[in-house]
Amino acid sequence: MKAILIKTIISVSAVLLIISCERASTSVQLEDSGVRSVNTLKLNMKEVRQQIDGFGNLSFRKKTDVTSAVDGIISELFLEEGESVAEDQSLASLHNIQLEIRLQQAEAALFSAESAHELAETSYHEGRLQVESRLLSIEKSELNLIQKELELEHQKGLLENQKELFSIGGSTEEELAAMELSFSALETEVKILRKDIEIQKIGFRDSDIRSFGYRVPDSEDRRRELLLDINSLTLKSEVKVAQAKVRSADTELDSAKALLSEAEITSPITGIVGARYMEEGERASADDKLYTIFESTEVDLVFSVPEEIGVLLEPGQVVKLSMDAVAEREYSAVVSRISPTIDTRSGNITVRAELDNNEGLFRPGMFSRFSLTYGSPKQVLTIPDAALTERDGNNAGVILVRSGRAYPVRIEIGDKTDGGWELVSGLDEGSEVVLDPSPLIREGDPLNVR
């Protein structure tokens, strides 16, 4: 059994060896006979759009100049040119002694205003207590007047009785005179009490309530509360004035803090430091430029196209581009702006295309190659770049394959297409051309099409 298996393996190996030798012999025969093996392409109609290739430069879309809002000595600069920066990250610190003094003064003024406000509040509450005390004093005086009026009425009765006794000889003239004097004194006291109450009621009368524009309340409690408010208006106004001074001092303190915070310079955007204009220890004045920051997440490809092409472009078209300065790969940008004006010297239109830069690969000024299709699609014959033996403007050469032999042909090409050119004349649809032709191929050479 083993012997049979060994014989079978030897037989198969021999067959494979013979086939290999035959192929090698055929290849040698082809080379010896001058027949070249080539790859070819048959030309067909394709729907294509016109294409323009060119060069452009990258430009950041947003550039921000960071300036000093206040005067001061630069104590620290935190970033150098080319370094990345985040929004609100510190860029520089300034020292301004006047702003620090102003902050201290504002803090002291606020403390003084708050103290004055507390004093006004205390005076207001004490004033209301004094008004309430006056109201109670008036009530007490009125009760005292009632008591004296009762005593006067009683004294009047006693005086009448004394007069009757005197008329019948029941009392002496001296006793009657003493009684009359006592009655007169009590009557005078009642009159004085009434005048005192009138004086005490000034500011607490119904007429006083009406003079302030209020209606006299029906409720005694409401009337009492209203009288308290009316008679403490001045003190209440002083409280409001003190409150206004506190607000003013607080605003001044906020202003001083805001000005001092301006001495800490931060970045308004996330990006890259494009330029730094001053050094530590220098004096910066308000509006002096300290940094230029380029927004780094989005950049623009800026390029120019001829007028006749520019009018066919529109926002949203995709631009393919590549750069030697970054990884060898193709990137895509989107046309965002097309200049409405034409350069009178070159006849070109400037175009800007948005390019995503989230990876942070691109820097302003980078050189880029771009490719952009435009216009309406059309059916044309195309010839790939790989089929051209040479090109001079719109004239080019190809190797035509006919009956298995090579025939160099001159052709006319037109607009650039994706990966090739529009074929204007020189070949027809179905023509077969050599791809990547060897410069050693001559007219009439036999070809072996792979």
C-alpha positions, 0 to 999 in steps of 0.5 A, a space after each residue: 500500500 505504501 509503495 502504491 502511495 509513493 508511486 502516486 506522489 512521484 507521478 503527480 510531482 512529475 506532471 507538475 514539473 512538466 507543466 512548470 517547465 512548459 510555462 517557463 519555456 513559453 515565457 522564454 519563447 515570448 520574451 525571445 520572440 519580442 512579445 511583451 505582456 501588457 495590461 490594457 483597457 477598452 475605452 467606454 463612455 462614462 458619466 463624468 464631471 469636469 475637474 480642476 486640480 490646483 494648489 492652495 493654503 490653509 488658513 484658520 477661520 477665526 483669529 482673535 487678538 488678545 489685548 490688555 484691558 487695563 494698564 499694568 506691568 506684565 508679571 507672568 506670560 504663561 504660553 509661547 508661540 505654537 502652544 495649544 490653549 483652551 478657552 478661559 485658560 490663563 495667558 498672562 498676569 498684570 500687576 497694577 497697584 492703583 487697582 489694588 488700592 481702589 479695591 481696598 477703598 471700595 471694600 472700606 466704603 461698603 463696610 461704612 455704608 453697611 454700618 450706616 444702614 444698620 444705624 438707620 434701621 436701628 433709628 427707624 425701629 427706635 423711632 417707631 417705638 417713640 411714636 407708639 410711646 406718644 400714642 400711649 401718652 396721648 391715651 393716658 392724658 385723655 384718661 387723666 382729662 376724663 378723671 379731672 373732668 369728673 372731679 370738676 363736675 363733682 367740685 361744681 356740685 360741692 360749690 353749689 351746695 356750699 353756696 346754698 349753705 352760705 345763703 341760709 347762714 350754714 357756712 362762712 364767707 371764708 369757707 365759700 371763698 375757699 370752695 370757689 378757689 378750689 373749683 377755679 383751680 380744678 377748672 383751670 387744670 382741666 383746660 390745661 390738660 385739654 390744651 396739652 392733649 391738643 398739642 400731643 395730638 399734632 401729627 396724630 389727628 384725622 386731618 393729619 392722616 388726610 393731609 398725607 393722602 390717606 383715608 381715615 381707617 374705620 378700624 382703630 388698629 389700622 388707624 394706629 398702624 397708619 399713624 405709626 407709619 406716617 410719623 416715622 416716614 423720615 426715619 424710613 426714608 433715611 433707611 432707604 437712603 442708607 440702602 441705596 448707599 450700600 447698593 452703590 458701594 457694592 456696585 463700586 466694589 464689583 467694579 473694582 473687582 472686575 477691573 482687577 480681574 482684567 489684570 488676569 488675561 485669559 484666552 477667549 477661544 480654544 486654539 493655538 498661540 499664533 503670536 506673542 508680542 510682549 515679554 515679562 516685565 514690560 509695561 502694557 497699556 490698555 488695548 496693547 496686543 499681547 497674543 494672537 490666538 487662532 481657533 484650531 478646531 476648524 480651518 479653511 482651505 483657500 484657493 483660486 480658480 479661473 472665472 469661468 470655473 468659479 461661476 459654476 461652483 456653489 457652497 456645499 461642494 466637496 474638495 479633495 486635498 492632500 498635504 506633504 506636511 501631514 500623513 499621506 492620506 486624502 482629506 475632504 473639505 466643503 466649499 463654504 464661501 465663494 468670493 463675489 469679486 474677481 481679481 482684476 490682475 489674474 481673473 481668478 475667484 477666491 474660494 474658501 472650503 471648511 476643513 475639520 481640524 479636530 485632530 489638530 493636524 493642520 496649521 495656518 500657511 500649510 501648502 495643499 494640493 486640491 482636486 474639485 469636480 464641478 459643472 453638470 455630469 456629461 457622457 464622454 470618453 475618458 482616458 486614464 492617466 495610467 494610459 498616457 505615454 506623455 502629455 503636453 498641454 492638451 496633446 498626449 500619446 497612448 499605445 493602441 492595441 490592434 490585432 495584437 500589436 502596438 501602435 503609438 497614437 497621438 490624442 487630444 485631451 480636454 478637461 480633467 476628470 476623476 483619475 484621468 482626462 476627457 478624450 476629445 479626439 484620436 480614439 473611438 469608443 471600444 479602442 484598447 490601450 495599454 496601461 502603464 506602457 513601457 518606454 521600450 514598446 515600439 510601433 508594430 511590436 507584438 503584445 500579449 494582453 494579460 
